[in-house]
Amino acid sequence: MPAAASEYRVVYPGQVKEKLKVLLGQAKKAGKLKRFAAAVVAMDERLREDPFSLGELTGNLPWKKLPLQVGFVRPLKVDFAIYEAGKIVFVRKIEAVTSLD
């Protein structure tokens, strides 16, 4: 199904994709894969639908003046920038906020 015209495109750089793979692998070993996978899906949906509602403003990228936000979809934290004119979200970093031991 094609994306709705009002949706944002979410860009995950290579290092973010690799971090997600590592986190999901660790979650699987810890028996928490279902919870982490659901958080990834929920986070992606929120970033596509309304990134400004996810988290709070933490600053701006100096070179483009794009708003930087940090948001939580437990057990994950995501740092991202929003290019509103182009309807693009750039994910900068994803981290687990709970232990994967």
C-alpha positions as CSV (number, residue, x, y, z in Angstrom):
1,M,0.0,0.0,0.0
2,P,1.5,3.4,-0.9
3,A,2.3,5.9,1.8
4,A,-0.2,8.6,2.5
5,A,0.7,12.0,1.0
6,S,1.0,13.5,4.5
7,E,3.4,10.9,5.8
8,Y,7.1,11.7,6.4
9,R,9.8,9.6,4.9
10,V,12.1,8.2,7.6
11,V,15.8,7.8,6.8
12,Y,17.9,5.3,8.7
13,P,21.6,5.7,8.0
14,G,23.7,2.6,7.8
15,Q,25.1,2.9,11.3
16,V,21.6,3.2,12.7
17,K,20.5,0.1,10.8
18,E,23.5,-1.8,12.2
19,K,22.7,-0.6,15.7
20,L,19.1,-1.8,15.4
21,K,20.4,-5.2,14.2
22,V,22.7,-5.5,17.2
23,L,19.9,-4.4,19.6
24,L,17.4,-6.8,18.2
25,G,20.1,-9.6,18.4
26,Q,20.8,-8.8,22.0
27,A,17.0,-8.6,22.8
28,K,16.5,-12.0,21.2
29,K,19.3,-13.5,23.4
30,A,17.7,-11.9,26.5
31,G,14.2,-13.2,25.6
32,K,12.9,-9.6,24.9
33,L,12.7,-9.7,21.1
34,K,8.9,-9.3,20.9
35,R,9.0,-6.2,23.1
36,F,11.9,-4.6,21.2
37,A,10.5,-5.4,17.8
38,A,7.1,-3.9,18.7
39,A,8.9,-0.8,19.9
40,V,10.8,-0.5,16.6
41,V,7.5,-0.8,14.6
42,A,5.7,1.7,16.9
43,M,8.6,4.2,16.7
44,D,8.7,4.0,12.9
45,E,5.0,4.5,12.7
46,R,5.1,7.6,14.9
47,L,8.0,9.1,13.0
48,R,6.2,8.6,9.7
49,E,2.9,9.9,11.0
50,D,3.8,12.9,13.2
51,P,7.4,13.2,14.3
52,F,6.8,16.4,16.2
53,S,4.6,14.5,18.6
54,L,7.3,12.1,19.5
55,G,9.5,13.4,22.3
56,E,10.8,16.9,22.7
57,L,12.9,19.5,21.0
58,T,16.6,19.4,22.0
59,G,18.1,21.9,19.6
60,N,18.7,22.5,15.9
61,L,21.2,21.1,13.4
62,P,23.5,24.0,12.8
63,W,24.1,23.5,9.1
64,K,20.4,23.2,8.1
65,K,18.6,24.6,11.1
66,L,16.6,21.4,11.3
67,P,14.9,20.7,14.7
68,L,16.5,17.9,16.7
69,Q,14.2,15.8,18.9
70,V,14.6,13.0,21.3
71,G,11.8,10.6,21.9
72,F,11.1,7.4,23.8
73,V,9.2,4.3,22.7
74,R,10.1,2.1,25.6
75,P,12.5,0.3,25.7
76,L,14.1,2.5,23.0
77,K,15.3,6.1,22.8
78,V,15.6,7.8,19.4
79,D,17.4,11.0,18.4
80,F,16.2,12.5,15.1
81,A,16.0,15.6,12.9
82,I,13.0,16.8,11.0
83,Y,13.1,18.4,7.6
84,E,9.5,19.6,7.5
85,A,9.5,21.2,4.0
86,G,10.7,17.9,2.5
87,K,8.6,15.7,4.9
88,I,11.7,13.8,5.9
89,V,12.9,12.5,9.3
90,F,16.6,11.7,9.7
91,V,17.2,9.2,12.5
92,R,20.5,10.0,14.1
93,K,20.8,7.5,16.9
94,I,18.8,4.6,18.6
95,E,19.6,3.2,22.0
96,A,18.1,0.8,24.5
97,V,17.0,2.4,27.7
98,T,16.6,-0.9,29.5
99,S,19.1,-3.6,30.2
100,L,19.6,-6.4,27.7
101,D,21.5,-8.6,30.1
